[in-house]
């Protein structure tokens, strides 16, 4: 006999099983790819991976590229394989190549780039995705606050600046360049559509790779959306870090190229008097890194300033070091301004490290006492 029909066997109603098939499936949450390029990050990478694993957003993949490390970075990372971390190894090709390689192996609808020594707040990705509206396109670029720290995140201070709000691409670049502001690269959450439109990281750059890359992401975006309730922690490490320029001509050449590209990107969006003023301020702010040791770059920067209807002044030293100039000369005063803050930061870092280890040891002792 027919089960679900009339006596002639003609079905009047579909079966319950068929009804279940026809019911709309719940929309699947986006997959987020957390991508990490690591080189000689043995001391930090475990903490970074823990912060990625601890994300409250459930659908995620974590990919770490060991960029030819000579320490135990890969070994530490592989300890997290059972917790969903994929570890890929390559010869040392630099940060940008590592980011590109990780991206090529990712499948996420959104991409979270993360340096191997930084930390994500547990709800960072979840809160950013929750800030999207149904009417939003995939060209909305999500950002968040960030704070520097050495070892103890509870002492990190989130300092508000004019980039911490929803902005159009031209307004964001105008403020970054005109006010000498910085947004740490892990603050961004990028849709795959935006990443594809921006193109790969530039492997020819050895300084400000992230600044140039995210300028292109901004160019491809509709606008930024700032999510204030969460954030990331940027670890301030030694002067060997990628973001420290020092006396490296290789990094200075990369900085010059990145500056040219930033100006090109901003002027492609708007070529106005306020944009030219912001570009001139941008050139002036970075002028000290080349003056007077690189006369070739100094000449080129002055030429760029002239094209913007301006002129670069001799860089001003901060008051703490300006008095040294007439006594010891320009180069000695500049060296003091560049080196002494690094020395101070090193001392503060060592102090924070000692306190971190003391507190960790005391916590472990208290736990042993409680267990006993």
C-alpha positions in Angstrom: 0.0 0.0 0.0 1.1 3.5 -0.6 2.4 5.1 2.5 1.8 8.8 1.8 -0.9 9.0 -0.8 -4.4 8.1 -1.8 -5.7 4.7 -2.6 -4.5 5.0 -6.2 -0.9 5.5 -5.1 -0.8 9.1 -6.2 1.1 11.1 -3.6 -0.9 14.1 -2.3 1.7 15.1 0.3 5.5 14.6 0.2 7.0 12.3 2.8 8.3 13.8 6.1 11.8 12.9 5.0 11.4 14.8 1.8 10.0 17.8 3.6 13.2 17.9 5.8 15.3 17.9 2.7 13.4 20.9 1.2 13.7 22.9 4.4 16.3 25.7 4.0 19.6 24.9 5.7 20.8 27.4 8.2 23.3 29.8 6.7 26.9 28.6 7.4 29.1 31.0 9.3 32.1 32.4 7.3 35.4 30.5 7.6 38.2 32.7 8.9 41.8 32.0 8.0 44.4 33.1 10.6 47.7 33.3 8.8 51.1 33.6 10.5 54.5 34.0 8.9 57.2 33.1 11.5 61.0 33.5 11.4 63.0 32.6 14.6 60.0 33.2 16.8 60.6 30.3 19.1 60.2 32.4 22.3 56.8 33.9 21.3 55.1 31.8 18.7 53.4 29.4 21.3 51.6 32.4 22.9 50.6 33.7 19.5 49.1 30.3 18.5 47.3 30.0 21.8 45.6 33.4 21.1 44.6 32.2 17.7 43.2 28.9 19.0 41.3 30.7 21.8 39.3 32.8 19.3 35.6 32.5 20.2 34.7 32.4 16.5 34.1 28.7 15.8 34.9 28.4 12.1 38.6 29.1 11.7 41.7 27.6 10.2 45.1 28.4 11.5 48.1 28.3 9.1 51.7 29.0 10.2 54.5 29.3 7.7 57.9 28.6 9.2 60.1 30.9 7.0 63.4 29.0 7.2 63.8 29.5 11.0 67.1 28.4 12.5 65.7 28.0 16.0 62.9 25.8 17.3 60.0 27.8 15.8 58.7 24.9 13.7 59.0 22.4 16.6 57.0 24.7 18.9 54.3 25.2 16.3 53.9 21.5 15.5 53.0 20.9 19.2 49.7 22.6 18.3 48.9 20.4 15.3 46.3 18.4 17.2 44.5 21.7 18.0 44.0 22.6 14.4 47.2 24.3 13.5 48.7 23.6 10.0 52.5 24.1 9.8 54.2 24.7 6.5 57.9 25.1 6.1 59.8 27.0 3.4 63.3 28.3 2.9 63.9 31.8 4.2 62.3 34.2 1.7 61.0 37.0 4.0 57.8 38.1 5.6 55.9 39.0 2.5 56.7 35.7 0.8 55.6 33.8 3.9 52.3 35.7 4.1 51.6 35.0 0.4 52.4 31.3 0.9 50.1 31.0 3.8 47.3 32.8 1.8 47.8 30.4 -1.1 47.0 27.5 1.2 44.1 29.1 2.9 40.4 28.7 2.2 38.7 31.3 4.4 36.0 33.8 3.5 37.9 36.2 5.7 41.6 36.5 6.4 43.3 37.5 9.7 47.1 38.2 9.2 48.9 37.8 12.5 52.6 38.4 13.3 54.3 35.5 15.1 54.8 37.5 18.4 51.5 39.4 18.6 48.3 38.4 20.4 44.6 38.6 19.5 42.0 39.3 22.1 39.8 36.1 22.4 36.7 37.8 20.9 38.5 39.9 18.3 37.3 38.0 15.2 33.8 37.3 16.5 33.1 40.9 17.4 34.4 42.2 14.1 32.2 39.8 12.1 29.2 40.7 14.3 29.7 44.4 13.3 28.8 43.5 9.7 25.3 44.3 8.6 23.1 42.2 6.2 23.3 45.0 3.6 27.1 45.2 3.7 29.2 44.0 0.8 32.4 42.1 1.2 34.3 45.3 0.5 33.9 46.6 4.1 37.3 46.5 5.8 37.1 45.7 9.5 39.6 47.2 12.0 40.0 47.3 15.8 42.1 48.9 18.5 45.7 47.9 19.3 48.1 48.4 22.2 51.8 47.8 22.5 53.2 45.6 25.3 56.4 43.8 26.3 55.4 40.7 28.3 52.4 41.5 30.5 49.3 42.4 28.5 47.4 43.8 31.4 49.7 46.8 31.4 49.0 47.5 27.7 47.4 50.9 27.0 45.0 51.4 24.1 45.6 55.0 23.0 42.8 56.4 20.8 43.7 58.3 17.6 41.8 59.7 14.6 42.0 56.4 12.7 39.8 54.7 15.3 36.5 55.3 13.6 34.6 54.4 10.4 36.3 56.1 7.5 36.4 56.2 3.7 39.7 55.0 2.1 40.7 58.6 1.2 40.0 59.9 4.7 41.9 57.0 6.3 45.0 57.4 4.2 44.8 61.2 4.6 44.9 60.9 8.4 47.6 58.2 8.5 50.0 60.2 6.3 49.1 63.7 7.4 49.1 62.9 11.1 51.9 60.3 11.1 49.7 57.6 12.5 50.0 53.8 12.4 47.6 50.9 12.5 49.1 47.6 13.5 48.5 45.0 10.7 46.6 42.4 12.9 43.9 44.9 13.6 42.5 44.3 10.1 40.0 41.5 9.2 40.0 41.2 5.4 37.4 39.5 3.2 38.8 37.2 0.5 37.2 39.4 -2.1 39.2 42.4 -0.8 42.4 40.3 -0.6 42.0 39.1 -4.2 41.4 42.7 -5.4 44.5 44.0 -3.5 46.8 41.4 -4.8 49.7 39.7 -3.0 52.2 41.2 -0.5 55.1 42.8 -2.3 58.1 40.5 -1.8 60.5 43.3 -3.0 59.9 45.3 0.1 61.9 44.7 3.3 60.4 47.5 5.4 56.8 48.8 5.7 55.5 45.7 3.8 52.3 45.7 5.8 51.8 49.4 5.4 52.0 49.2 1.6 49.9 46.0 1.4 47.0 47.4 3.5 47.1 50.7 1.6 46.2 48.6 -1.4 43.5 46.7 0.6 42.1 50.1 1.6 42.1 51.2 -2.0 40.0 48.3 -3.0 37.6 48.7 -0.1 34.4 50.7 0.2 35.2 52.0 3.7 36.6 50.8 7.1 34.5 49.8 10.0 36.1 50.2 13.4 35.1 47.8 16.1 36.0 49.3 19.5 35.1 46.6 22.0 38.0 44.3 21.2 41.6 44.5 19.9 45.1 43.1 19.5 48.3 43.3 21.5 51.5 44.3 19.6 54.6 42.9 21.2 57.5 45.4 21.3 60.6 43.2 20.8 64.3 43.9 20.1 65.8 46.2 17.5 66.2 43.1 15.3 62.5 43.2 14.5 61.3 43.7 10.9 59.7 47.0 11.8 63.0 48.6 13.1 64.8 50.4 10.3 68.1 51.4 12.0 71.0 52.0 9.5 69.9 49.4 7.0 70.1 50.8 3.5 68.1 47.9 2.3 65.2 48.9 4.6 65.6 52.6 3.7 65.3 51.8 0.0 62.1 49.9 0.8 60.8 52.7 2.9 61.4 55.1 0.0 59.5 52.9 -2.4 56.6 52.4 0.0 56.4 56.2 0.5 56.2 56.7 -3.2 53.4 54.1 -3.5 51.5 55.6 -0.6 51.5 59.0 -2.2 50.5 57.5 -5.6 47.6 55.6 -3.9 46.2 58.6 -2.0 46.4 60.9 -5.1 44.7 58.3 -7.2 41.7 58.7 -4.9 41.8 62.5 -4.6 44.3 65.1 -5.9 43.5 68.2 -3.9 45.3 70.8 -1.8 44.6 68.9 1.4 46.0 65.7 -0.1 49.2 67.5 -1.2 49.6 68.9 2.3 49.2 65.5 3.9 51.7 64.0 1.4 54.2 66.8 2.3 53.7 66.1 6.0 54.3 62.4 5.3 57.6 63.1 3.5 58.7 65.5 6.3 57.9 63.0 9.0 60.1 60.3 7.5 62.8 62.6 6.2 65.0 62.1 9.3 65.6 58.4 8.4 67.6 59.5 5.3 69.0 62.9 6.3 72.0 63.5 5.9 73.5 60.0 5.4 71.6 59.3 2.1 72.1 62.5 -0.1 70.7 60.6 -3.1 67.4 60.0 -1.3 67.4 63.5 0.2 67.6 64.9 -3.3 64.8 62.6 -4.5 62.5 63.5 -1.6 63.1 67.2 -2.2 62.1 66.6 -5.9 58.9 64.8 -4.8 58.1 67.7 -2.4 58.6 70.2 -5.2 56.0 68.2 -7.3 53.6 68.7 -4.4 54.3 72.5 -4.4 56.4 72.3 -1.3 59.8 72.0 0.3 61.3 69.8 3.0 62.9 71.5 6.0 65.9 70.2 7.8 64.6 67.6 10.2 64.0 68.9 13.8 65.5 67.0 16.7 63.4 66.6 19.8 64.3 69.0 22.6 66.0 66.3 24.6 68.6 66.0 21.9 68.6 69.3 20.0 71.2 70.8 22.4 73.7 68.1 21.3 73.8 69.4 17.7 75.9 72.5 18.3 78.2 70.6 20.8 78.7 67.2 19.1 77.4 67.8 15.6 74.3 66.7 13.7 75.1 63.0 13.3 75.9 62.5 17.0 72.7 64.2 18.0 70.7 62.2 15.5 72.3 58.9 16.7 71.3 59.8 20.3 67.7 60.5 19.3 67.5 57.2 17.4 69.5 55.0 19.8 68.7 56.1 23.3 64.9 55.4 23.1 65.8 51.9 21.9 68.1 51.5 25.0 65.3 52.8 27.3 62.8 50.4 25.7 65.3 47.5 26.1 65.7 48.3 29.8 61.9 48.5 30.3 61.5 45.2 28.4 64.0 43.4 30.6 62.3 44.8 33.7 58.9 43.7 32.5 60.3 40.3 31.6 61.7 39.8 35.1 58.3 40.8 36.6 56.5 38.5 34.2 58.6 35.5 35.2 58.3 36.4 38.9 54.5 36.5 38.7 54.4 33.3 36.7 56.6 31.5 39.2 54.5 32.8 42.1 51.3 31.6 40.4 52.8 28.2 39.8 53.9 28.0 43.5 50.4 28.9 44.7 48.9 26.2 42.4 51.2 23.6 43.9 50.3 24.6 47.4 46.5 24.4 46.6 46.9 21.0 45.0 48.9 19.7 48.0 
